[in-house]
Amino acid sequence: MTTHYGDRPMYIGGEFVPSESGEWMDTVNPATGEVHGRVPAGTAADVDRAVKAAAAAQLEWGARSVWERGALLRKLAERIRNSADRVLELEAADTGNTIASLGNDITLASGYIDFVAGLGIEIKGESVPATAENIHFTMRQPYGVVGRIVPFNHPFCFAGAHLGAPLIAGNTVVLKSPDQSPLSATVMAEICHEVLPPGVVNIVSGEGVVVGDAIVRHPRVPRIGFTGSVPTGMAIQRAAAEVAVKHITLELGGKNPLIAFPDADPATVAAAAVNGMNFSWSGQSCGSTSRLMLHESLYDEVTAMIAAKVGAINLGDPLDPASGMGPVNSAGHYQHVMRLIKSAIDEGARVVNGGAAAAVPGFDGGYWVQPTVFADVTMDMTVAREEVFGPVLAILKWSEPDEALAMANQLELGLTAAIFTRDINVAMDMARKVESGCVWINGTGRHYMGTGFAGWKNSGLGREECLEEVLSYTVSKSVHIIL
């Protein structure tokens, strides 16, 4: 039986409020397909109300020292760390992510806020000896109101973690929760209400084409951060440009290669390929290594190992800690994933695992897909070129390093890449040449705080999880003192 979480309001100006329209939108448990809560269907008027509240609060928030803001952010991080009992069940039910893996999302969100809280003192200008007789320097100031739009795959983690950089820089935030999984953002609102002054963080729910578009187009929101799909990122750029010149950072999709050289250990590669696909999130991760490029000498052995590992993944209730994979996030996304699985079969890929919808006892109405592995994939196939954002791994074969590099770089996506080899010269040569913003050598997926995470080409603009992200929420000003 699906738990119903009731009506959960938005958070604007320090108050929990419905939409001005009085309309609500259902949120659905993807494991069952049943409605299990409602959030307000926000409007452009709600966004305007949130922006005005954020603008009013920014004057006082921006006037605080970085030490004061940092202290409040550390308090926010501590409350997030202690929120497991308020978040885990709700997030698992609303996203389909397994509850066993969600604790890491809380750790990541709180840890990143703690990290950026300590970077406030690094928001520095420069002294420039432009002339001998005068004083010339630069200073950094906040933009004012920042819009943040977060995706459905890790809603609580992204909502929390990406508050840190704009807030420590002195901005206030209007955050849009994801259409498909908005419930945990209401808990983030409760935590912000406990810690931060009214209006510093405002959280608006609603459809992207309404609320997201209103945030992007609002003339008093000069800075926007978005995590999501490439088409939506491009639409944000277009919409913003119709209103004003805005600073936009985008963390977008990936079709990420894992390239295994002949000297790599087959068992290590197989384990990394399965882990890198993020099956515990039903493959719904932009960093998933969804293109496994095996040297021909490894191909058969590694493919067989992967088949055994993926075949052992236990599909089940996301709320059960024993479940290894839950459903995909929504009915629309289920149709997208199934379309790409069908295209792979129609275009001649060999089904190693899965390749169909999954039947999970007790969850007949949910959006369940078998963990799927395709072999004999070639770069002219749709499954090798389009981001599935689902539990689908494509295995390709190569003979020469130049062939592998050409395959890796052929797409207009460049988020991550992984290289497996025992030869450091080969590894470094490949790391320099592969067109991706993040490269792992003999590893996959892990984010290392402070090093930055970002994509090349159509996978994004701007770096996150580092000092560069904090500075991106400031405007630089040159000051000249004529003596």
Stockholm file with secondary structure:
# STOCKHOLM 1.0

chainA/1-483         MTTHYGDRPMYIGGEFVPSESGEWMDTVNPATGEVHGRVPAGTAADVDRAVKAAAAAQLEWGARSVWERGALLRKLAERIRNSADRVLELEAADTGNTIASLGNDITLASGYIDFVAGLGIEIKGESVPATAENIHFTMRQPYGVVGRIVPFNHPFCFAGAHLGAPLIAGNTVVLKSPDQSPLSATVMAEICHEVLPPGVVNIVSGEGVVVGDAIVRHPRVPRIGFTGSVPTGMAIQRAAAEVAVKHITLELGGKNPLIAFPDADPATVAAAAVNGMNFSWSGQSCGSTSRLMLHESLYDEVTAMIAAKVGAINLGDPLDPASGMGPVNSAGHYQHVMRLIKSAIDEGARVVNGGAAAAVPGFDGGYWVQPTVFADVTMDMTVAREEVFGPVLAILKWSEPDEALAMANQLELGLTAAIFTRDINVAMDMARKVESGCVWINGTGRHYMGTGFAGWKNSGLGREECLEEVLSYTVSKSVHIIL
#=GR chainA/1-483 SS CCCCCCBCCEEETTEEECCTTCCEEEEEETTTTEEEEEEECCCHHHHHHHHHHHHHHHHHHHHSCHHHHHHHHHHHHHHHHTCHHHHHHHHHHHHCCCHHHHHHHHHHHHHHHHHHHTTGGGCCCCBCCSSSSSEEEEEEEECSEEEEECCSSSHHHHHHHTTHHHHHTTCEEEEECCSSCCHHHHHHHHHHHHHSCTTSEEEECSCIIIIIHHHHHCTTCCEEEEESCHHHHHHHHHHHHTTCCCEEEEECCCCCEEEECTTSCHHHHHHHHHHHTTGGGTTCCTTCCCEEEEETTTHHHHHHHHHHHHHTCCBCCTTSTTCSBCCCSCHHHHHHHHHHHHHHHHTTCEEEECCSBCCCTTCTTSCCBCCEEEESCCTTSHHHHSCCCSSEEEEEEESSHHHHHHHHHSSSEESEEEEECSCHHHHHHHHHHSCCSEEEESCCSCCCTTSCBCCEETTEESCBSSHHHHHHTEEEEEEEECC
#=GC SS_cons         CCCCCCBCCEEETTEEECCTTCCEEEEEETTTTEEEEEEECCCHHHHHHHHHHHHHHHHHHHHSCHHHHHHHHHHHHHHHHTCHHHHHHHHHHHHCCCHHHHHHHHHHHHHHHHHHHTTGGGCCCCBCCSSSSSEEEEEEEECSEEEEECCSSSHHHHHHHTTHHHHHTTCEEEEECCSSCCHHHHHHHHHHHHHSCTTSEEEECSCIIIIIHHHHHCTTCCEEEEESCHHHHHHHHHHHHTTCCCEEEEECCCCCEEEECTTSCHHHHHHHHHHHTTGGGTTCCTTCCCEEEEETTTHHHHHHHHHHHHHTCCBCCTTSTTCSBCCCSCHHHHHHHHHHHHHHHHTTCEEEECCSBCCCTTCTTSCCBCCEEEESCCTTSHHHHSCCCSSEEEEEEESSHHHHHHHHHSSSEESEEEEECSCHHHHHHHHHHSCCSEEEESCCSCCCTTSCBCCEETTEESCBSSHHHHHHTEEEEEEEECC
//
